[in-house]
Amino acid sequence: MRKGERTKEFILEQSAILFNKQGYASTSLSDIMAATKLEKGGIYNHFASKEVLMQEAFLFAIAKVEERYNTLIEERKDARSRLHAILEVFKSFITNPPPIKGGCPMLNAAIEADDALPILRPSVRRALEGWRTAIKGILERGIARGELRRDVDPEGFSSVMLAALEGAIMLSKMYRDPVHIERVLAFLEVQIDSFEVRPHLYAGG
């Protein structure tokens, strides 16, 4: 990696942490300069504006989270195991902090992007849809391979699963109590296991 590329990645990493901990709107360029020990020109040499930096820092943060669950998912072969791998990643956030300090970068950005920073909304929506599509795809392939019941609704459950996980993180963060994410994970584990095809139930059908 060239020096310029290393510098850009360093700026992204430090900015992603600041944005995730302090908020995108609340983090100033001065904060970023202090964290990176770079002058304004050094930052703008890599990013045309703070808005561009915000968008790229968000994508950087999401990529770090995705690295964690992609590693687990790739090790699993069947649909249920892959869905449980996603739950394991969220469960790990209880004892093992997310790759980017400050909590779930998706949730934090989504809250700000809704009203305060509409410029972030397209990026957050694409990232959310990417996660939801991944869950939906696992379900669809599981049904096609005969691993999951034919009456499972991939479209609906993918929305419910993602909303439940992100909502649970919000509750646990607000109450400073992991019990909320633990309850949601336990519920989703039961739901996912119920999708398994049980041959005797379909005998003759």
N, C-alpha and C positions, 0 to 999 in steps of 0.2 A: 504494500500500500504506500502510495506516495505521500510526501509530507502534507501537501494540500488536502488530500483525502483524509489523512489522519486528523488534521485540524478540524475539518468539517464534521467528522464523526464525533470528535470531542465536544464541539459546540452543540451538536444535536443531543448528545447524551446529557450534558449539563443542563441544557435548556429544557429537555423533556422532564428531568427531575424537578426543576423549578416550576414549570407549568403544572405538573401533576400535583405538587405539594401546595403551591400558593394560588394556583388558578391562572388561567391564560390571561384574563383581563388584568389581574392584579400584579402580574410579573412585568417589571419594567426592563427596558434595555440596559439600564444601569445595573440591575440585579444580574443580568446575564453577563455583563462585562466583569462584574466582581467575581462571579463564579468561574469564569473562563480565564480571567486575567488578560483579556484581550481588549484592545481599543475598539471604538465604534466602527472604524474603518476596517478593522480586521474581521469583524463579524459580517459587515455588509459586503465584504469581498467574496463571501460564500453564499449569502442570502440577500436577495434584492430588497427585502423589507421584513419587518417584524411579523407581518401576516404570513409571508412565505415561510419564515422560520417556524411559526406556530404550526402550520400545516405539516411541514416535514418532521417536526419534533413529535407530533402526534403519531404519524405513521411509523416513526422510529420506535416509539414506546409500544405501539401495538405489535410491531414485528418481534420485539423482545418477548412479549407474552406468548405470541404464536409459536415462537421457537420452543418454548417449554412444552406446550401441549402437542405440537407436531412430533416431537421426539417420542412422546409416549404413544401417540396414536399409531405411528409407523410401526411400532413393535407389536401391535395387536392385529389379529387377522379377521375376527368376526365382528359384526355390527355392535352387539351388546358390549363387548370388551372395549371397543373404540369409544362408545358413548360413556362408559365408566371411566375411561382414561381422561375425558374432558372433565368429569366430576372430580377426578383425582387432582387435576391441576388447580381447580378452585379450592379444593380441600387443602392443598398445600399452602394456599395463601394465609391460612390460619396460623401455621407454625413457621412457614418459610415465606418471607415477604415477597411480593411481586418483584419482577426484574427491575421495574422502575419504582423508586420510592414514592410513597404518597397514596398508595391504594391502586384500585383498578383504573388504568388510564382511559378505558372505554367509558366507564361510568362517569368519571370526573369531567371528561370532555363533553359527553352527551348533555350533562346538566347545563354547562355554559353555552354550548352550541345552540340550545333550544331558543334562547332569547338574547342573551348578552352578546354572543359572538356568532351571528349567522354565517360568517365566512367559514367557520369550521364545520357547519352542518353537512355539506356534501361529503366531506372526508369521513366524518363520523358515521353517516348513513351507509356509505360504501363498506366501511369496516364492519358495522353491525350486520349488514346483509351478507357479507362474506362469512361471518361466523354462523349466522342462521342457515345459510346455504350449505355450509359444511355439515352441520347437524342433519339437515334435511337429506343431503346426499348419502350420508351413512345409513339413515333409515331406509331410503329408497333402495339402496343396493342390498341391504339386509333382507328386505321383502322379496326382491327379485331372486335372491339366492336361496330363498326358503328358510332363512334363519329367523325371521320375524313374522309375526302374524299378518295376514293379508288385510285385516281391518285397522291396522295402525295408520294413523293420519300423519304423514311426515310434515306436511305444511303446517298443521296446527300444533303438533308437539314441538317442532323446532322453535316456534314463537314462544310457546309456554316455557320451554326449558331455558331459553336465553333470558327471557323476562324474569323468571324465577331466580336464576343465578345472580343476575345483576341487581335485582331488588334485594336479595338476601345480603349481598355485599354492602349495599347502602344501609340496611337496617343494622348490620353488625358494626359498621363504621360509626353510625350515629349513636348507637347505644354503647359502643365500645365493648361489645359482648359477642363472641363468636357463635353463641348458641343459635342465632338466626340462620347463619349459613349452614350450620350443622344440621338443623331441622330440615332445611330445603334439600340439602344433599341426601339425607336419609329418605325423604319423600321421593325424590327423583330416582334414587337407586331402586326403590320398590317398583316404580312405574316402568323403568327400563327392563327390569327382570320379568315383568308381566308381559312384555312383548314377545318373549320367547315362544317359538312354535312348540306345542306339546302334541305330538303325533296322535295320541289317543283321543284328543278333543276333535280331531279332524277325520277320524276313522270313518270311512264310508262317504266322506265328503270331499 
